[in-house]
Amino acid sequence: MIVFTITTFIESLPLLVLVCIYVKLEEMRL
């Protein structure tokens, strides 16, 4: 169960990073 949670968290990390980068780029445009 713990391993499943960890793998899910790791798989969701790239999406979080992409969202953070996108938000920062949008802020730089303004």
Summary of the structure (lengths in Angstrom):
residues: 30
radius of gyration: 13.4
end to end distance: 43.8
largest distance: 43.8
contacts: 51
relative contact order: 0.12
helix: 93%
strand: 0%
